[in-house]
Amino acid sequence: MQSSMIPDGSRLRIAIQKSGRLSEPSLQLLERCGLRFARSKDKLFCFGENDPVDLLLVRDDDIPALLVDGICELGIAGENIAEEQRLSRIRRGEPAEYQTLKRLDFGGCRLSLAVPEEFDYDGPEDLQGLRVATTYPGLTERYLKDHGVSARIVRLSGSVEIAPSLGTADAIADLVSTGTTLRANHLREVAVMLESRAVLLQASKQLSASQSEVLDRLLSRIDGVLQVKESKYVMLHAPRERLDQIREILPGAEAPTVLPLEGQPDKVAVHAVCRENVFWEHLEELKAEGASAVLVLPVEKMLA
């Protein structure tokens, strides 16, 4: 196992969050891509057993630095972290070369401005000269500057939502998912500064030919995983004369397969991959057009 810690020009290293809201979904995504890992004793390194792809389990805000420093080729982090770290590194005069390869379908949240419930807020200009507490000073400062507002940024490492009640800030900029924490602290969300999701990041360094091949294969599998999450395989019997209407109803279907039915020249079997959710309303519409024997199945894997 120790030899696997030595950088190998044929392997890819992916940094993911060690613990937190993106940790388990990131690992699940890679496992659904067919990757299997053996963990080291310290549980901070995972060696790829069936593909030349290894994992480093780290703090999420360390992931951009690992990419810039060439320790990892890829990383999965929230857009909020990736952009905040980029702004922070630029402010310190440090390199910040990494790019977003793909937005993923988990880790959704938003970085929002919130003010006390009694605050008479009509727009960002109402924060002029006031104090805004946040753990995202770069993103907050950029948002305020974009709106022509000069405010004092109060940097906090946690518990941002209690700053107004403690008298240390007049407003906050913090991550919001449900808004429950804001309401519990008598705050209200007034503006969304950044809509964030998990993203697959890539370092700017040149990949070897073998690494590029592995990356292309991985991206293809990720696309397949993301596509099948809401995709369904639909099979049904339909009157031949209503085939055009049936095609229109099937959500996200590109080119359904149409097969003749033995002994029934006026009917056909239709098989289609629907790349959007299939709801009961769709089934009822299909039935109204004469469809029968409608079967909706989950799609386990898909490769374009």
Buried (B, 14 or more C-beta within 10 A) or exposed (E): EEEBEEEBEEBBBBBBBBEEBBBEBBBEBBEBBBBEBEEBEEEEBBBBEEBBBBBBBBBBBBBBBBBBEEBBBBBBBBBBBBBBBBBBBEEEEEEBEBEEBBEBBBBBBBBBBBBBEEBEBEEBEBBEEBBBBBBBBBBBBBBBEEBEBEBEBBEBEEEBBBBBEEEEBBBBBBBBEEBEBBEEBEBBBBBEBBEBBBBBBBBEBEBBEBBEEBBEBBBEBBBBBBBBBBBBBBBBBBBBEBBEBBBEBBBBBEEBEBEEEEEEEEBBBBBBBBBEEBEEEBBEBBEEBBBEEBEEEEBEEBEE
